[in-house]
Amino acid sequence: MKHGPIALIDHLMPVVFVAMKDSIYDKVKSNIQEVRARKGTVIAITDEGNDELDSLCEFVIHIPTVAEEVSPILTVVPLQLLSYHIAVMRGCDVDM
């Protein structure tokens, strides 16, 4: 996250991170810290047993630990559920 997108973050901006313990975990964690420094709300999806993010994020969703190649299949489930529930709360027709 550089320049433009980071400038939009404030206390009203929720940011969702997929922060699995994989090859780019340290970069993702650094981005979480940048969002926190700008008072953004952080929602993280991470591996089961990863308690590192509990103190950095307002909300943490844990999913089972799997191989890095398979993790996109599991991480998409909470992302889809989150988007569904937000759409329902906004009064959008989710069956369209």
A tleap script that builds the chain and sets N, CA, C and O, in Angstrom:
source leaprc.protein.ff14SB
mol = sequence {
  NMET LYS HIE GLY PRO ILE ALA LEU ILE ASP
  HIE LEU MET PRO VAL VAL PHE VAL ALA MET
  LYS ASP SER ILE TYR ASP LYS VAL LYS SER
  ASN ILE GLN GLU VAL ARG ALA ARG LYS GLY
  THR VAL ILE ALA ILE THR ASP GLU GLY ASN
  ASP GLU LEU ASP SER LEU CYS GLU PHE VAL
  ILE HIE ILE PRO THR VAL ALA GLU GLU VAL
  SER PRO ILE LEU THR VAL VAL PRO LEU GLN
  LEU LEU SER TYR HIE ILE ALA VAL MET ARG
  GLY CYS ASP VAL ASP CMET
}
set mol.1.N position { 0.850 -1.178 0.000 }
set mol.1.CA position { 0.000 0.000 0.000 }
set mol.1.C position { 0.891 1.235 0.000 }
set mol.1.O position { 1.587 1.516 0.976 }
set mol.2.N position { 0.859 1.931 -1.056 }
set mol.2.CA position { 1.686 3.133 -1.158 }
set mol.2.C position { 0.851 4.302 -1.647 }
set mol.2.O position { -0.122 4.126 -2.380 }
set mol.3.N position { 1.232 5.459 -1.244 }
set mol.3.CA position { 0.740 6.746 -1.726 }
set mol.3.C position { -0.780 6.879 -1.662 }
set mol.3.O position { -1.320 7.043 -0.569 }
set mol.4.N position { -1.481 6.816 -2.773 }
set mol.4.CA position { -2.910 7.083 -2.860 }
set mol.4.C position { -3.785 6.311 -1.892 }
set mol.4.O position { -4.484 6.929 -1.090 }
set mol.5.N position { -3.775 4.977 -1.932 }
set mol.5.CA position { -4.676 4.220 -1.056 }
set mol.5.C position { -4.437 4.484 0.434 }
set mol.5.O position { -5.394 4.555 1.206 }
set mol.6.N position { -3.214 4.626 0.834 }
set mol.6.CA position { -2.910 4.839 2.249 }
set mol.6.C position { -3.423 6.199 2.722 }
set mol.6.O position { -3.753 6.361 3.897 }
set mol.7.N position { -3.491 7.165 1.828 }
set mol.7.CA position { -3.967 8.505 2.187 }
set mol.7.C position { -5.461 8.512 2.505 }
set mol.7.O position { -5.938 9.425 3.178 }
set mol.8.N position { -6.201 7.519 2.039 }
set mol.8.CA position { -7.644 7.452 2.266 }
set mol.8.C position { -8.020 6.873 3.627 }
set mol.8.O position { -9.180 6.954 4.031 }
set mol.9.N position { -7.068 6.298 4.328 }
set mol.9.CA position { -7.375 5.590 5.568 }
set mol.9.C position { -7.524 6.559 6.725 }
set mol.9.O position { -6.679 7.423 6.958 }
set mol.10.N position { -8.640 6.387 7.453 }
set mol.10.CA position { -8.878 7.131 8.694 }
set mol.10.C position { -9.685 6.229 9.627 }
set mol.10.O position { -9.848 5.040 9.350 }
set mol.11.N position { -10.189 6.785 10.730 }
set mol.11.CA position { -10.881 5.963 11.727 }
set mol.11.C position { -12.205 5.376 11.211 }
set mol.11.O position { -12.760 4.472 11.837 }
set mol.12.N position { -12.708 5.871 10.096 }
set mol.12.CA position { -13.954 5.348 9.526 }
set mol.12.C position { -13.724 4.284 8.458 }
set mol.12.O position { -14.681 3.719 7.929 }
set mol.13.N position { -12.470 4.009 8.139 }
set mol.13.CA position { -12.145 3.106 7.029 }
set mol.13.C position { -11.739 1.720 7.541 }
set mol.13.O position { -10.643 1.555 8.076 }
set mol.14.N position { -12.625 0.714 7.380 }
set mol.14.CA position { -12.208 -0.643 7.726 }
set mol.14.C position { -11.356 -1.226 6.594 }
set mol.14.O position { -11.656 -1.028 5.417 }
set mol.15.N position { -10.302 -1.941 6.958 }
set mol.15.CA position { -9.414 -2.559 5.978 }
set mol.15.C position { -9.315 -4.047 6.309 }
set mol.15.O position { -9.029 -4.423 7.446 }
set mol.16.N position { -9.557 -4.890 5.301 }
set mol.16.CA position { -9.512 -6.341 5.492 }
set mol.16.C position { -8.184 -6.862 4.950 }
set mol.16.O position { -7.812 -6.575 3.812 }
set mol.17.N position { -7.477 -7.627 5.770 }
set mol.17.CA position { -6.199 -8.215 5.382 }
set mol.17.C position { -6.287 -9.734 5.399 }
set mol.17.O position { -6.872 -10.319 6.311 }
set mol.18.N position { -5.713 -10.363 4.400 }
set mol.18.CA position { -5.486 -11.808 4.424 }
set mol.18.C position { -4.035 -11.958 4.867 }
set mol.18.O position { -3.112 -11.691 4.097 }
set mol.19.N position { -3.841 -12.385 6.104 }
set mol.19.CA position { -2.507 -12.400 6.718 }
set mol.19.C position { -2.127 -13.807 7.145 }
set mol.19.O position { -1.960 -14.091 8.331 }
set mol.20.N position { -1.995 -14.671 6.171 }
set mol.20.CA position { -1.589 -16.044 6.463 }
set mol.20.C position { -0.085 -16.070 6.740 }
set mol.20.O position { 0.660 -15.241 6.219 }
set mol.21.N position { 0.352 -17.016 7.555 }
set mol.21.CA position { 1.782 -17.165 7.858 }
set mol.21.C position { 2.472 -17.804 6.660 }
set mol.21.O position { 2.749 -19.004 6.656 }
set mol.22.N position { 2.746 -16.991 5.643 }
set mol.22.CA position { 3.363 -17.501 4.426 }
set mol.22.C position { 4.548 -16.628 4.039 }
set mol.22.O position { 5.094 -15.908 4.875 }
set mol.23.N position { 4.940 -16.690 2.791 }
set mol.23.CA position { 6.154 -16.000 2.332 }
set mol.23.C position { 6.057 -14.476 2.381 }
set mol.23.O position { 7.089 -13.805 2.395 }
set mol.24.N position { 4.845 -13.910 2.409 }
set mol.24.CA position { 4.724 -12.440 2.444 }
set mol.24.C position { 4.131 -11.931 3.762 }
set mol.24.O position { 3.716 -10.776 3.849 }
set mol.25.N position { 4.091 -12.779 4.774 }
set mol.25.CA position { 3.486 -12.420 6.052 }
set mol.25.C position { 4.090 -11.154 6.653 }
set mol.25.O position { 3.350 -10.296 7.135 }
set mol.26.N position { 5.401 -11.019 6.636 }
set mol.26.CA position { 6.040 -9.846 7.242 }
set mol.26.C position { 5.622 -8.553 6.551 }
set mol.26.O position { 5.430 -7.533 7.214 }
set mol.27.N position { 5.479 -8.581 5.223 }
set mol.27.CA position { 5.027 -7.394 4.483 }
set mol.27.C position { 3.585 -7.045 4.847 }
set mol.27.O position { 3.248 -5.875 5.032 }
set mol.28.N position { 2.742 -8.066 4.946 }
set mol.28.CA position { 1.343 -7.842 5.300 }
set mol.28.C position { 1.253 -7.263 6.705 }
set mol.28.O position { 0.481 -6.335 6.948 }
set mol.29.N position { 2.031 -7.802 7.623 }
set mol.29.CA position { 2.038 -7.298 9.001 }
set mol.29.C position { 2.490 -5.837 9.034 }
set mol.29.O position { 1.944 -5.042 9.798 }
set mol.30.N position { 3.465 -5.481 8.226 }
set mol.30.CA position { 3.919 -4.101 8.125 }
set mol.30.C position { 2.798 -3.192 7.610 }
set mol.30.O position { 2.627 -2.075 8.098 }
set mol.31.N position { 2.039 -3.674 6.627 }
set mol.31.CA position { 0.908 -2.898 6.112 }
set mol.31.C position { -0.184 -2.716 7.169 }
set mol.31.O position { -0.816 -1.663 7.243 }
set mol.32.N position { -0.398 -3.746 7.979 }
set mol.32.CA position { -1.363 -3.638 9.082 }
set mol.32.C position { -0.924 -2.530 10.033 }
set mol.32.O position { -1.745 -1.727 10.476 }
set mol.33.N position { 0.355 -2.488 10.343 }
set mol.33.CA position { 0.869 -1.459 11.241 }
set mol.33.C position { 0.709 -0.055 10.642 }
set mol.33.O position { 0.461 0.902 11.375 }
set mol.34.N position { 0.849 0.073 9.318 }
set mol.34.CA position { 0.636 1.358 8.653 }
set mol.34.C position { -0.815 1.812 8.786 }
set mol.34.O position { -1.087 2.985 9.045 }
set mol.35.N position { -1.738 0.879 8.609 }
set mol.35.CA position { -3.162 1.205 8.736 }
set mol.35.C position { -3.472 1.607 10.173 }
set mol.35.O position { -4.197 2.575 10.404 }
set mol.36.N position { -2.934 0.879 11.128 }
set mol.36.CA position { -3.151 1.201 12.553 }
set mol.36.C position { -2.600 2.585 12.896 }
set mol.36.O position { -3.205 3.319 13.677 }
set mol.37.N position { -1.456 2.941 12.315 }
set mol.37.CA position { -0.863 4.251 12.579 }
set mol.37.C position { -1.771 5.371 12.082 }
set mol.37.O position { -1.713 6.492 12.588 }
set mol.38.N position { -2.610 5.070 11.091 }
set mol.38.CA position { -3.534 6.070 10.547 }
set mol.38.C position { -4.930 5.917 11.139 }
set mol.38.O position { -5.891 6.485 10.621 }
set mol.39.N position { -5.041 5.161 12.209 }
set mol.39.CA position { -6.288 4.950 12.955 }
set mol.39.C position { -7.353 4.169 12.190 }
set mol.39.O position { -8.539 4.273 12.503 }
set mol.40.N position { -6.942 3.390 11.193 }
set mol.40.CA position { -7.895 2.568 10.455 }
set mol.40.C position { -8.308 1.346 11.262 }
set mol.40.O position { -7.558 0.876 12.117 }
set mol.41.N position { -9.500 0.836 10.987 }
set mol.41.CA position { -9.990 -0.385 11.615 }
set mol.41.C position { -9.473 -1.576 10.822 }
set mol.41.O position { -9.601 -1.612 9.598 }
set mol.42.N position { -8.890 -2.549 11.510 }
set mol.42.CA position { -8.274 -3.691 10.827 }
set mol.42.C position { -9.037 -4.977 11.126 }
set mol.42.O position { -9.278 -5.332 12.280 }
set mol.43.N position { -9.408 -5.662 10.047 }
set mol.43.CA position { -10.007 -6.990 10.115 }
set mol.43.C position { -9.013 -7.933 9.444 }
set mol.43.O position { -8.654 -7.730 8.285 }
set mol.44.N position { -8.569 -8.957 10.158 }
set mol.44.CA position { -7.558 -9.860 9.600 }
set mol.44.C position { -8.077 -11.288 9.528 }
set mol.44.O position { -8.765 -11.770 10.428 }
set mol.45.N position { -7.729 -11.945 8.438 }
set mol.45.CA position { -7.979 -13.373 8.285 }
set mol.45.C position { -6.602 -14.031 8.344 }
set mol.45.O position { -5.718 -13.718 7.546 }
set mol.46.N position { -6.432 -14.944 9.297 }
set mol.46.CA position { -5.114 -15.538 9.507 }
set mol.46.C position { -5.229 -16.995 9.918 }
set mol.46.O position { -6.322 -17.527 10.109 }
set mol.47.N position { -4.075 -17.621 10.048 }
set mol.47.CA position { -3.995 -19.032 10.423 }
set mol.47.C position { -4.473 -19.268 11.850 }
set mol.47.O position { -4.320 -18.421 12.731 }
set mol.48.N position { -5.047 -20.426 12.044 }
set mol.48.CA position { -5.397 -20.890 13.377 }
set mol.48.C position { -4.128 -20.943 14.220 }
set mol.48.O position { -3.111 -21.474 13.775 }
set mol.49.N position { -4.179 -20.402 15.421 }
set mol.49.CA position { -3.015 -20.416 16.295 }
set mol.49.C position { -2.113 -19.200 16.155 }
set mol.49.O position { -1.193 -19.029 16.954 }
set mol.50.N position { -2.350 -18.359 15.170 }
set mol.50.CA position { -1.555 -17.136 15.025 }
set mol.50.C position { -2.177 -16.046 15.890 }
set mol.50.O position { -3.132 -15.383 15.484 }
set mol.51.N position { -1.625 -15.871 17.084 }
set mol.51.CA position { -2.142 -14.873 18.017 }
set mol.51.C position { -1.378 -13.554 17.925 }
set mol.51.O position { -1.680 -12.616 18.663 }
set mol.52.N position { -0.397 -13.468 17.032 }
set mol.52.CA position { 0.401 -12.250 16.849 }
set mol.52.C position { -0.459 -11.046 16.490 }
set mol.52.O position { -0.163 -9.923 16.898 }
set mol.53.N position { -1.504 -11.276 15.741 }
set mol.53.CA position { -2.308 -10.169 15.223 }
set mol.53.C position { -3.408 -9.711 16.173 }
set mol.53.O position { -4.042 -8.683 15.938 }
set mol.54.N position { -3.636 -10.462 17.235 }
set mol.54.CA position { -4.712 -10.115 18.162 }
set mol.54.C position { -4.564 -8.713 18.745 }
set mol.54.O position { -5.558 -8.017 18.952 }
set mol.55.N position { -3.342 -8.301 19.006 }
set mol.55.CA position { -3.129 -6.975 19.600 }
set mol.55.C position { -3.103 -5.867 18.540 }
set mol.55.O position { -3.261 -4.693 18.875 }
set mol.56.N position { -2.905 -6.228 17.271 }
set mol.56.CA position { -2.843 -5.237 16.194 }
set mol.56.C position { -4.191 -4.983 15.528 }
set mol.56.O position { -4.417 -3.909 14.970 }
set mol.57.N position { -5.083 -5.963 15.583 }
set mol.57.CA position { -6.321 -5.896 14.808 }
set mol.57.C position { -7.542 -5.843 15.721 }
set mol.57.O position { -7.557 -6.431 16.802 }
set mol.58.N position { -8.561 -5.129 15.262 }
set mol.58.CA position { -9.815 -5.087 16.023 }
set mol.58.C position { -10.563 -6.409 15.918 }
set mol.58.O position { -11.191 -6.857 16.878 }
set mol.59.N position { -10.490 -7.027 14.744 }
set mol.59.CA position { -11.183 -8.294 14.517 }
set mol.59.C position { -10.233 -9.264 13.821 }
set mol.59.O position { -9.570 -8.908 12.847 }
set mol.60.N position { -10.174 -10.496 14.333 }
set mol.60.CA position { -9.324 -11.531 13.728 }
set mol.60.C position { -10.181 -12.768 13.477 }
set mol.60.O position { -10.856 -13.271 14.375 }
set mol.61.N position { -10.138 -13.245 12.234 }
set mol.61.CA position { -10.848 -14.457 11.852 }
set mol.61.C position { -9.786 -15.526 11.596 }
set mol.61.O position { -8.928 -15.370 10.727 }
set mol.62.N position { -9.856 -16.607 12.363 }
set mol.62.CA position { -8.877 -17.692 12.220 }
set mol.62.C position { -9.455 -18.786 11.331 }
set mol.62.O position { -10.616 -19.171 11.468 }
set mol.63.N position { -8.620 -19.277 10.414 }
set mol.63.CA position { -8.994 -20.407 9.574 }
set mol.63.C position { -7.928 -21.490 9.738 }
set mol.63.O position { -6.819 -21.194 10.182 }
set mol.64.N position { -8.242 -22.735 9.391 }
set mol.64.CA position { -7.252 -23.811 9.554 }
set mol.64.C position { -5.966 -23.539 8.774 }
set mol.64.O position { -5.988 -22.954 7.691 }
set mol.65.N position { -4.861 -23.972 9.343 }
set mol.65.CA position { -3.567 -23.841 8.687 }
set mol.65.C position { -3.450 -24.902 7.594 }
set mol.65.O position { -3.634 -26.095 7.836 }
set mol.66.N position { -3.139 -24.433 6.388 }
set mol.66.CA position { -2.982 -25.339 5.234 }
set mol.66.C position { -1.766 -24.895 4.436 }
set mol.66.O position { -1.153 -23.873 4.743 }
set mol.67.N position { -1.422 -25.660 3.418 }
set mol.67.CA position { -0.308 -25.298 2.539 }
set mol.67.C position { -0.616 -23.962 1.851 }
set mol.67.O position { -1.773 -23.647 1.569 }
set mol.68.N position { 0.431 -23.194 1.588 }
set mol.68.CA position { 0.289 -21.866 0.986 }
set mol.68.C position { -0.503 -21.913 -0.324 }
set mol.68.O position { -1.256 -20.987 -0.627 }
set mol.69.N position { -0.339 -22.976 -1.090 }
set mol.69.CA position { -1.019 -23.104 -2.379 }
set mol.69.C position { -2.532 -23.287 -2.226 }
set mol.69.O position { -3.290 -22.964 -3.140 }
set mol.70.N position { -2.966 -23.795 -1.093 }
set mol.70.CA position { -4.380 -24.099 -0.860 }
set mol.70.C position { -5.093 -22.976 -0.098 }
set mol.70.O position { -6.322 -22.908 -0.115 }
set mol.71.N position { -4.355 -22.119 0.552 }
set mol.71.CA position { -4.964 -21.101 1.408 }
set mol.71.C position { -5.961 -20.177 0.709 }
set mol.71.O position { -6.922 -19.760 1.355 }
set mol.72.N position { -5.792 -19.831 -0.576 }
set mol.72.CA position { -6.818 -18.979 -1.202 }
set mol.72.C position { -8.218 -19.600 -1.198 }
set mol.72.O position { -9.221 -18.889 -1.137 }
set mol.73.N position { -8.275 -20.934 -1.264 }
set mol.73.CA position { -9.570 -21.616 -1.255 }
set mol.73.C position { -10.262 -21.408 0.090 }
set mol.73.O position { -11.477 -21.220 0.139 }
set mol.74.N position { -9.498 -21.439 1.178 }
set mol.74.CA position { -10.085 -21.255 2.507 }
set mol.74.C position { -10.319 -19.789 2.852 }
set mol.74.O position { -11.317 -19.461 3.494 }
set mol.75.N position { -9.434 -18.921 2.444 }
set mol.75.CA position { -9.585 -17.506 2.830 }
set mol.75.C position { -10.751 -16.838 2.112 }
set mol.75.O position { -11.288 -15.848 2.609 }
set mol.76.N position { -11.150 -17.350 0.968 }
set mol.76.CA position { -12.254 -16.730 0.236 }
set mol.76.C position { -13.592 -16.929 0.957 }
set mol.76.O position { -14.502 -16.120 0.775 }
set mol.77.N position { -13.733 -17.968 1.758 }
set mol.77.CA position { -15.001 -18.236 2.437 }
set mol.77.C position { -15.365 -17.107 3.410 }
set mol.77.O position { -16.464 -16.565 3.295 }
set mol.78.N position { -14.502 -16.724 4.360 }
set mol.78.CA position { -14.877 -15.611 5.235 }
set mol.78.C position { -15.017 -14.283 4.485 }
set mol.78.O position { -15.812 -13.432 4.885 }
set mol.79.N position { -14.253 -14.097 3.401 }
set mol.79.CA position { -14.385 -12.869 2.611 }
set mol.79.C position { -15.762 -12.803 1.946 }
set mol.79.O position { -16.391 -11.745 1.928 }
set mol.80.N position { -16.225 -13.913 1.407 }
set mol.80.CA position { -17.549 -13.950 0.790 }
set mol.80.C position { -18.649 -13.737 1.825 }
set mol.80.O position { -19.616 -13.021 1.567 }
set mol.81.N position { -18.503 -14.353 2.983 }
set mol.81.CA position { -19.504 -14.171 4.039 }
set mol.81.C position { -19.533 -12.723 4.527 }
set mol.81.O position { -20.602 -12.165 4.775 }
set mol.82.N position { -18.369 -12.130 4.660 }
set mol.82.CA position { -18.295 -10.726 5.076 }
set mol.82.C position { -18.999 -9.831 4.057 }
set mol.82.O position { -19.796 -8.971 4.431 }
set mol.83.N position { -18.710 -10.030 2.787 }
set mol.83.CA position { -19.334 -9.199 1.756 }
set mol.83.C position { -20.842 -9.437 1.692 }
set mol.83.O position { -21.606 -8.498 1.464 }
set mol.84.N position { -21.271 -10.664 1.888 }
set mol.84.CA position { -22.702 -10.971 1.902 }
set mol.84.C position { -23.411 -10.220 3.025 }
set mol.84.O position { -24.430 -9.569 2.794 }
set mol.85.N position { -22.872 -10.310 4.237 }
set mol.85.CA position { -23.523 -9.680 5.388 }
set mol.85.C position { -23.496 -8.158 5.296 }
set mol.85.O position { -24.443 -7.499 5.726 }
set mol.86.N position { -22.441 -7.597 4.753 }
set mol.86.CA position { -22.398 -6.143 4.547 }
set mol.86.C position { -23.473 -5.737 3.539 }
set mol.86.O position { -24.167 -4.741 3.745 }
set mol.87.N position { -23.616 -6.491 2.461 }
set mol.87.CA position { -24.635 -6.191 1.456 }
set mol.87.C position { -26.031 -6.257 2.054 }
set mol.87.O position { -26.866 -5.397 1.778 }
set mol.88.N position { -26.291 -7.278 2.877 }
set mol.88.CA position { -27.598 -7.399 3.519 }
set mol.88.C position { -27.844 -6.212 4.450 }
set mol.88.O position { -28.936 -5.644 4.454 }
set mol.89.N position { -26.841 -5.837 5.235 }
set mol.89.CA position { -26.979 -4.687 6.151 }
set mol.89.C position { -27.267 -3.392 5.390 }
set mol.89.O position { -27.988 -2.525 5.883 }
set mol.90.N position { -26.704 -3.268 4.195 }
set mol.90.CA position { -26.916 -2.069 3.371 }
set mol.90.C position { -28.244 -2.119 2.626 }
set mol.90.O position { -28.623 -1.137 1.987 }
set mol.91.N position { -28.953 -3.232 2.692 }
set mol.91.CA position { -30.220 -3.364 2.015 }
set mol.91.C position { -30.113 -3.723 0.543 }
set mol.91.O position { -31.062 -3.527 -0.217 }
set mol.92.N position { -28.965 -4.247 0.137 }
set mol.92.CA position { -28.768 -4.631 -1.268 }
set mol.92.C position { -29.459 -5.970 -1.543 }
set mol.92.O position { -29.590 -6.806 -0.649 }
set mol.93.N position { -29.896 -6.160 -2.782 }
set mol.93.CA position { -30.477 -7.427 -3.189 }
set mol.93.C position { -29.338 -8.403 -3.482 }
set mol.93.O position { -28.684 -8.311 -4.521 }
set mol.94.N position { -29.111 -9.328 -2.569 }
set mol.94.CA position { -27.980 -10.244 -2.710 }
set mol.94.C position { -28.268 -11.393 -3.669 }
set mol.94.O position { -27.360 -12.144 -4.024 }
set mol.95.N position { -29.517 -11.537 -4.087 }
set mol.95.CA position { -29.884 -12.615 -5.006 }
set mol.95.C position { -29.946 -12.137 -6.448 }
set mol.95.O position { -30.369 -12.889 -7.326 }
set mol.96.N position { -29.545 -10.938 -6.704 }
set mol.96.CA position { -29.630 -10.367 -8.042 }
set mol.96.C position { -28.625 -10.956 -8.990 }
set mol.96.O position { -28.579 -10.571 -10.159 }
savepdb mol mol.pdb
quit
